[in-house]
Amino acid sequence: MDEFYETEEPSSGPVDPDAGVRTALDALDGLDDLPPADHVARFEAVHDALRAHLSGDA
C-alpha cells in the first residue's frame, strides 16, 4: 500500500533580505537584564550571526 506524504511547497512570495539581520539583532533583547559580564558573549554571538548572514553562510 502506497502512502502519500504531503510536503510543504516552497514559498512563492518575496524573500525578506533583512530577516536574518532582524533575527540576529533579536538576540540583544533582554540585554539589560543580564549582568554586564555576560554582555560581551552576547555581542560576539550577534556579531557572528551578522557576519554569517552577510557572507551568505546563514
Phi and psi restraints in degrees (range 20) as a CNS / XPLOR table:
assign (resid 1 and name C) (resid 2 and name N)
       (resid 2 and name CA) (resid 2 and name C) 1.0 -85.7 20.0 2
assign (resid 2 and name N) (resid 2 and name CA)
       (resid 2 and name C) (resid 3 and name N) 1.0 135.5 20.0 2
assign (resid 2 and name C) (resid 3 and name N)
       (resid 3 and name CA) (resid 3 and name C) 1.0 -108.4 20.0 2
assign (resid 3 and name N) (resid 3 and name CA)
       (resid 3 and name C) (resid 4 and name N) 1.0 143.3 20.0 2
assign (resid 3 and name C) (resid 4 and name N)
       (resid 4 and name CA) (resid 4 and name C) 1.0 -104.4 20.0 2
assign (resid 4 and name N) (resid 4 and name CA)
       (resid 4 and name C) (resid 5 and name N) 1.0 123.9 20.0 2
assign (resid 4 and name C) (resid 5 and name N)
       (resid 5 and name CA) (resid 5 and name C) 1.0 -108.7 20.0 2
assign (resid 5 and name N) (resid 5 and name CA)
       (resid 5 and name C) (resid 6 and name N) 1.0 121.6 20.0 2
assign (resid 5 and name C) (resid 6 and name N)
       (resid 6 and name CA) (resid 6 and name C) 1.0 -77.6 20.0 2
assign (resid 6 and name N) (resid 6 and name CA)
       (resid 6 and name C) (resid 7 and name N) 1.0 132.1 20.0 2
assign (resid 6 and name C) (resid 7 and name N)
       (resid 7 and name CA) (resid 7 and name C) 1.0 -113.4 20.0 2
assign (resid 7 and name N) (resid 7 and name CA)
       (resid 7 and name C) (resid 8 and name N) 1.0 152.0 20.0 2
assign (resid 7 and name C) (resid 8 and name N)
       (resid 8 and name CA) (resid 8 and name C) 1.0 -76.2 20.0 2
assign (resid 8 and name N) (resid 8 and name CA)
       (resid 8 and name C) (resid 9 and name N) 1.0 130.6 20.0 2
assign (resid 8 and name C) (resid 9 and name N)
       (resid 9 and name CA) (resid 9 and name C) 1.0 -73.2 20.0 2
assign (resid 9 and name N) (resid 9 and name CA)
       (resid 9 and name C) (resid 10 and name N) 1.0 145.1 20.0 2
assign (resid 9 and name C) (resid 10 and name N)
       (resid 10 and name CA) (resid 10 and name C) 1.0 -62.8 20.0 2
assign (resid 10 and name N) (resid 10 and name CA)
       (resid 10 and name C) (resid 11 and name N) 1.0 146.6 20.0 2
assign (resid 10 and name C) (resid 11 and name N)
       (resid 11 and name CA) (resid 11 and name C) 1.0 -64.2 20.0 2
assign (resid 11 and name N) (resid 11 and name CA)
       (resid 11 and name C) (resid 12 and name N) 1.0 132.7 20.0 2
assign (resid 11 and name C) (resid 12 and name N)
       (resid 12 and name CA) (resid 12 and name C) 1.0 -97.2 20.0 2
assign (resid 12 and name N) (resid 12 and name CA)
       (resid 12 and name C) (resid 13 and name N) 1.0 -1.3 20.0 2
assign (resid 12 and name C) (resid 13 and name N)
       (resid 13 and name CA) (resid 13 and name C) 1.0 -79.7 20.0 2
assign (resid 13 and name N) (resid 13 and name CA)
       (resid 13 and name C) (resid 14 and name N) 1.0 172.2 20.0 2
assign (resid 13 and name C) (resid 14 and name N)
       (resid 14 and name CA) (resid 14 and name C) 1.0 -67.7 20.0 2
assign (resid 14 and name N) (resid 14 and name CA)
       (resid 14 and name C) (resid 15 and name N) 1.0 146.6 20.0 2
assign (resid 14 and name C) (resid 15 and name N)
       (resid 15 and name CA) (resid 15 and name C) 1.0 -88.3 20.0 2
assign (resid 15 and name N) (resid 15 and name CA)
       (resid 15 and name C) (resid 16 and name N) 1.0 133.9 20.0 2
assign (resid 15 and name C) (resid 16 and name N)
       (resid 16 and name CA) (resid 16 and name C) 1.0 -87.2 20.0 2
assign (resid 16 and name N) (resid 16 and name CA)
       (resid 16 and name C) (resid 17 and name N) 1.0 108.9 20.0 2
assign (resid 16 and name C) (resid 17 and name N)
       (resid 17 and name CA) (resid 17 and name C) 1.0 -68.5 20.0 2
assign (resid 17 and name N) (resid 17 and name CA)
       (resid 17 and name C) (resid 18 and name N) 1.0 -17.8 20.0 2
assign (resid 17 and name C) (resid 18 and name N)
       (resid 18 and name CA) (resid 18 and name C) 1.0 -92.8 20.0 2
assign (resid 18 and name N) (resid 18 and name CA)
       (resid 18 and name C) (resid 19 and name N) 1.0 -2.0 20.0 2
assign (resid 18 and name C) (resid 19 and name N)
       (resid 19 and name CA) (resid 19 and name C) 1.0 -60.7 20.0 2
assign (resid 19 and name N) (resid 19 and name CA)
       (resid 19 and name C) (resid 20 and name N) 1.0 -41.6 20.0 2
assign (resid 19 and name C) (resid 20 and name N)
       (resid 20 and name CA) (resid 20 and name C) 1.0 -64.3 20.0 2
assign (resid 20 and name N) (resid 20 and name CA)
       (resid 20 and name C) (resid 21 and name N) 1.0 -36.0 20.0 2
assign (resid 20 and name C) (resid 21 and name N)
       (resid 21 and name CA) (resid 21 and name C) 1.0 -67.8 20.0 2
assign (resid 21 and name N) (resid 21 and name CA)
       (resid 21 and name C) (resid 22 and name N) 1.0 -46.1 20.0 2
assign (resid 21 and name C) (resid 22 and name N)
       (resid 22 and name CA) (resid 22 and name C) 1.0 -62.0 20.0 2
assign (resid 22 and name N) (resid 22 and name CA)
       (resid 22 and name C) (resid 23 and name N) 1.0 -40.0 20.0 2
assign (resid 22 and name C) (resid 23 and name N)
       (resid 23 and name CA) (resid 23 and name C) 1.0 -62.4 20.0 2
assign (resid 23 and name N) (resid 23 and name CA)
       (resid 23 and name C) (resid 24 and name N) 1.0 -43.3 20.0 2
assign (resid 23 and name C) (resid 24 and name N)
       (resid 24 and name CA) (resid 24 and name C) 1.0 -63.3 20.0 2
assign (resid 24 and name N) (resid 24 and name CA)
       (resid 24 and name C) (resid 25 and name N) 1.0 -44.4 20.0 2
assign (resid 24 and name C) (resid 25 and name N)
       (resid 25 and name CA) (resid 25 and name C) 1.0 -69.8 20.0 2
assign (resid 25 and name N) (resid 25 and name CA)
       (resid 25 and name C) (resid 26 and name N) 1.0 -23.6 20.0 2
assign (resid 25 and name C) (resid 26 and name N)
       (resid 26 and name CA) (resid 26 and name C) 1.0 -60.4 20.0 2
assign (resid 26 and name N) (resid 26 and name CA)
       (resid 26 and name C) (resid 27 and name N) 1.0 -23.5 20.0 2
assign (resid 26 and name C) (resid 27 and name N)
       (resid 27 and name CA) (resid 27 and name C) 1.0 -67.7 20.0 2
assign (resid 27 and name N) (resid 27 and name CA)
       (resid 27 and name C) (resid 28 and name N) 1.0 -13.8 20.0 2
assign (resid 27 and name C) (resid 28 and name N)
       (resid 28 and name CA) (resid 28 and name C) 1.0 -83.8 20.0 2
assign (resid 28 and name N) (resid 28 and name CA)
       (resid 28 and name C) (resid 29 and name N) 1.0 -11.8 20.0 2
assign (resid 28 and name C) (resid 29 and name N)
       (resid 29 and name CA) (resid 29 and name C) 1.0 -61.1 20.0 2
assign (resid 29 and name N) (resid 29 and name CA)
       (resid 29 and name C) (resid 30 and name N) 1.0 135.8 20.0 2
assign (resid 29 and name C) (resid 30 and name N)
       (resid 30 and name CA) (resid 30 and name C) 1.0 82.2 20.0 2
assign (resid 30 and name N) (resid 30 and name CA)
       (resid 30 and name C) (resid 31 and name N) 1.0 7.2 20.0 2
assign (resid 30 and name C) (resid 31 and name N)
       (resid 31 and name CA) (resid 31 and name C) 1.0 -60.2 20.0 2
assign (resid 31 and name N) (resid 31 and name CA)
       (resid 31 and name C) (resid 32 and name N) 1.0 -34.8 20.0 2
assign (resid 31 and name C) (resid 32 and name N)
       (resid 32 and name CA) (resid 32 and name C) 1.0 -63.9 20.0 2
assign (resid 32 and name N) (resid 32 and name CA)
       (resid 32 and name C) (resid 33 and name N) 1.0 -21.2 20.0 2
assign (resid 32 and name C) (resid 33 and name N)
       (resid 33 and name CA) (resid 33 and name C) 1.0 -86.0 20.0 2
assign (resid 33 and name N) (resid 33 and name CA)
       (resid 33 and name C) (resid 34 and name N) 1.0 -8.9 20.0 2
assign (resid 33 and name C) (resid 34 and name N)
       (resid 34 and name CA) (resid 34 and name C) 1.0 -93.7 20.0 2
assign (resid 34 and name N) (resid 34 and name CA)
       (resid 34 and name C) (resid 35 and name N) 1.0 151.5 20.0 2
assign (resid 34 and name C) (resid 35 and name N)
       (resid 35 and name CA) (resid 35 and name C) 1.0 -66.9 20.0 2
assign (resid 35 and name N) (resid 35 and name CA)
       (resid 35 and name C) (resid 36 and name N) 1.0 146.2 20.0 2
assign (resid 35 and name C) (resid 36 and name N)
       (resid 36 and name CA) (resid 36 and name C) 1.0 -52.0 20.0 2
assign (resid 36 and name N) (resid 36 and name CA)
       (resid 36 and name C) (resid 37 and name N) 1.0 -30.3 20.0 2
assign (resid 36 and name C) (resid 37 and name N)
       (resid 37 and name CA) (resid 37 and name C) 1.0 -64.1 20.0 2
assign (resid 37 and name N) (resid 37 and name CA)
       (resid 37 and name C) (resid 38 and name N) 1.0 -23.8 20.0 2
assign (resid 37 and name C) (resid 38 and name N)
       (resid 38 and name CA) (resid 38 and name C) 1.0 -89.6 20.0 2
assign (resid 38 and name N) (resid 38 and name CA)
       (resid 38 and name C) (resid 39 and name N) 1.0 -8.5 20.0 2
assign (resid 38 and name C) (resid 39 and name N)
       (resid 39 and name CA) (resid 39 and name C) 1.0 -65.1 20.0 2
assign (resid 39 and name N) (resid 39 and name CA)
       (resid 39 and name C) (resid 40 and name N) 1.0 -40.0 20.0 2
assign (resid 39 and name C) (resid 40 and name N)
       (resid 40 and name CA) (resid 40 and name C) 1.0 -60.2 20.0 2
assign (resid 40 and name N) (resid 40 and name CA)
       (resid 40 and name C) (resid 41 and name N) 1.0 -45.8 20.0 2
assign (resid 40 and name C) (resid 41 and name N)
       (resid 41 and name CA) (resid 41 and name C) 1.0 -62.4 20.0 2
assign (resid 41 and name N) (resid 41 and name CA)
       (resid 41 and name C) (resid 42 and name N) 1.0 -39.6 20.0 2
assign (resid 41 and name C) (resid 42 and name N)
       (resid 42 and name CA) (resid 42 and name C) 1.0 -65.9 20.0 2
assign (resid 42 and name N) (resid 42 and name CA)
       (resid 42 and name C) (resid 43 and name N) 1.0 -44.4 20.0 2
assign (resid 42 and name C) (resid 43 and name N)
       (resid 43 and name CA) (resid 43 and name C) 1.0 -62.2 20.0 2
assign (resid 43 and name N) (resid 43 and name CA)
       (resid 43 and name C) (resid 44 and name N) 1.0 -39.8 20.0 2
assign (resid 43 and name C) (resid 44 and name N)
       (resid 44 and name CA) (resid 44 and name C) 1.0 -64.9 20.0 2
assign (resid 44 and name N) (resid 44 and name CA)
       (resid 44 and name C) (resid 45 and name N) 1.0 -38.8 20.0 2
assign (resid 44 and name C) (resid 45 and name N)
       (resid 45 and name CA) (resid 45 and name C) 1.0 -64.8 20.0 2
assign (resid 45 and name N) (resid 45 and name CA)
       (resid 45 and name C) (resid 46 and name N) 1.0 -41.8 20.0 2
assign (resid 45 and name C) (resid 46 and name N)
       (resid 46 and name CA) (resid 46 and name C) 1.0 -65.5 20.0 2
assign (resid 46 and name N) (resid 46 and name CA)
       (resid 46 and name C) (resid 47 and name N) 1.0 -43.3 20.0 2
assign (resid 46 and name C) (resid 47 and name N)
       (resid 47 and name CA) (resid 47 and name C) 1.0 -59.8 20.0 2
assign (resid 47 and name N) (resid 47 and name CA)
       (resid 47 and name C) (resid 48 and name N) 1.0 -44.7 20.0 2
assign (resid 47 and name C) (resid 48 and name N)
       (resid 48 and name CA) (resid 48 and name C) 1.0 -62.9 20.0 2
assign (resid 48 and name N) (resid 48 and name CA)
       (resid 48 and name C) (resid 49 and name N) 1.0 -41.2 20.0 2
assign (resid 48 and name C) (resid 49 and name N)
       (resid 49 and name CA) (resid 49 and name C) 1.0 -66.3 20.0 2
assign (resid 49 and name N) (resid 49 and name CA)
       (resid 49 and name C) (resid 50 and name N) 1.0 -40.5 20.0 2
assign (resid 49 and name C) (resid 50 and name N)
       (resid 50 and name CA) (resid 50 and name C) 1.0 -66.6 20.0 2
assign (resid 50 and name N) (resid 50 and name CA)
       (resid 50 and name C) (resid 51 and name N) 1.0 -41.6 20.0 2
assign (resid 50 and name C) (resid 51 and name N)
       (resid 51 and name CA) (resid 51 and name C) 1.0 -62.0 20.0 2
assign (resid 51 and name N) (resid 51 and name CA)
       (resid 51 and name C) (resid 52 and name N) 1.0 -43.2 20.0 2
assign (resid 51 and name C) (resid 52 and name N)
       (resid 52 and name CA) (resid 52 and name C) 1.0 -63.6 20.0 2
assign (resid 52 and name N) (resid 52 and name CA)
       (resid 52 and name C) (resid 53 and name N) 1.0 -41.7 20.0 2
assign (resid 52 and name C) (resid 53 and name N)
       (resid 53 and name CA) (resid 53 and name C) 1.0 -63.9 20.0 2
assign (resid 53 and name N) (resid 53 and name CA)
       (resid 53 and name C) (resid 54 and name N) 1.0 -45.2 20.0 2
assign (resid 53 and name C) (resid 54 and name N)
       (resid 54 and name CA) (resid 54 and name C) 1.0 -69.6 20.0 2
assign (resid 54 and name N) (resid 54 and name CA)
       (resid 54 and name C) (resid 55 and name N) 1.0 -27.4 20.0 2
assign (resid 54 and name C) (resid 55 and name N)
       (resid 55 and name CA) (resid 55 and name C) 1.0 -88.1 20.0 2
assign (resid 55 and name N) (resid 55 and name CA)
       (resid 55 and name C) (resid 56 and name N) 1.0 -6.6 20.0 2
assign (resid 55 and name C) (resid 56 and name N)
       (resid 56 and name CA) (resid 56 and name C) 1.0 86.7 20.0 2
assign (resid 56 and name N) (resid 56 and name CA)
       (resid 56 and name C) (resid 57 and name N) 1.0 11.0 20.0 2
assign (resid 56 and name C) (resid 57 and name N)
       (resid 57 and name CA) (resid 57 and name C) 1.0 -87.1 20.0 2
assign (resid 57 and name N) (resid 57 and name CA)
       (resid 57 and name C) (resid 58 and name N) 1.0 -8.2 20.0 2
